[in-house]
Each structure stands twice: as C-alpha cells, then as structure tokens.
Amino acid sequence: MIEKEKCQSCGWVSENVECIGIWHCPNAFCRGSGGAWFRDTLKSYKDCDDGVSHTVDDKEWRMKARIYMTRQKMRRFFGLKHNL
C-alpha cells in the first residue's frame, strides 16, 4: 500500500502528494511549487522575467480551483477515477 504524504505548503494529505508537495500537490488551491501544475492551465498564467516564478489572476485561479476540486471530490465520492 502506498503511504500518504502531507504537503508542506497547504497541509493536503494524499498518496498523490510527491516529495512533501515540492514536486506535486493534487490540491488546486496549493500556493507551493507542487501546485504549479494547476496554475499552468489558466489563461492568465504568465512566466516572470526571472525564469523561476510566474503570475496568475487570483480571481480566475480561485474560481477554477473551486470548480476543479468540487468535481474531483464528487468523483471520489461516487467511486470514480479522481486525482485527489
């Protein structure tokens, strides 16, 4: 059985958290580096000139994250494949 890990940035506990949330965190609201996979999908996503950081529109991020997480939680509730 795969052990669950806890994301150091947001506290999300899941077997899908990788390297304490540094590489990946399934929580779309995560502000850590592991949550960048979700922010990368937003229309407002822009890389900064430093080549390390990025920026997104906060309202778009929260709205899309809320929709994504609600859908994933419903899929988990009904026993369907989910990413949480």
C-alpha positions as CSV (number, residue, x, y, z in Angstrom):
1,M,0.0,0.0,0.0
2,I,1.2,3.5,-0.9
3,E,1.8,5.7,2.1
4,K,0.1,9.1,2.2
5,E,2.3,12.2,2.4
6,K,1.4,15.7,3.6
7,C,2.1,18.8,1.5
8,Q,4.3,21.2,3.5
9,S,2.7,24.2,1.8
10,C,-1.0,23.6,2.2
11,G,-1.3,20.6,4.5
12,W,-3.1,18.4,2.0
13,V,-2.7,14.7,2.8
14,S,-2.8,12.2,-0.1
15,E,-0.9,9.4,-1.7
16,N,-0.6,11.7,-4.7
17,V,1.5,14.3,-2.9
18,E,5.1,14.0,-4.1
19,C,8.2,15.0,-2.1
20,I,6.1,16.7,0.6
21,G,4.4,18.8,-2.0
22,I,7.5,20.2,-3.7
23,W,7.1,18.2,-7.0
24,H,3.3,17.8,-6.9
25,C,0.3,18.5,-4.8
26,P,-3.2,17.5,-6.0
27,N,-4.8,20.4,-4.2
28,A,-5.5,23.1,-6.9
29,F,-5.5,25.8,-4.1
30,C,-1.9,24.9,-3.1
31,R,0.3,28.0,-3.3
32,G,3.5,25.9,-3.1
33,S,5.6,24.7,-6.0
34,G,3.7,21.5,-6.3
35,G,0.5,23.3,-7.1
36,A,2.0,25.0,-10.2
37,W,0.6,22.2,-12.4
38,F,-2.9,23.7,-12.0
39,R,-1.9,27.3,-12.3
40,D,-0.1,26.5,-15.6
41,T,-3.5,25.6,-17.1
42,L,-5.0,29.1,-16.6
43,K,-5.4,31.6,-19.3
44,S,-3.9,34.3,-17.1
45,Y,-0.7,32.3,-16.5
46,K,2.5,34.2,-17.3
47,D,6.1,33.4,-16.7
48,C,8.1,36.2,-15.0
49,D,11.4,37.5,-16.4
50,D,13.4,35.8,-13.7
51,G,12.7,32.4,-15.3
52,V,11.7,30.9,-12.0
53,S,8.4,32.4,-10.9
54,H,5.0,33.0,-12.6
55,T,1.9,35.0,-12.1
56,V,-1.9,34.3,-12.5
57,D,-5.1,36.3,-12.0
58,D,-6.1,35.5,-8.4
59,K,-9.9,35.5,-9.1
60,E,-9.6,33.2,-12.1
61,W,-7.3,30.8,-10.1
62,R,-9.7,30.6,-7.1
63,M,-12.8,30.2,-9.3
64,K,-11.2,27.4,-11.5
65,A,-9.7,25.7,-8.5
66,R,-13.0,25.6,-6.7
67,I,-14.7,24.1,-9.8
68,Y,-11.9,21.5,-10.2
69,M,-11.8,20.5,-6.6
70,T,-15.6,20.1,-6.3
71,R,-15.6,17.9,-9.4
72,Q,-12.7,15.8,-8.1
73,K,-14.4,15.4,-4.7
74,M,-17.6,14.3,-6.3
75,R,-15.8,11.8,-8.5
76,R,-14.1,10.4,-5.4
77,F,-17.4,10.2,-3.5
78,F,-19.1,8.2,-6.3
79,G,-16.1,5.9,-6.6
80,L,-15.0,7.1,-10.0
81,K,-11.4,7.8,-11.0
82,H,-10.1,11.0,-9.5
83,N,-6.9,12.9,-8.9
84,L,-7.1,13.5,-5.2
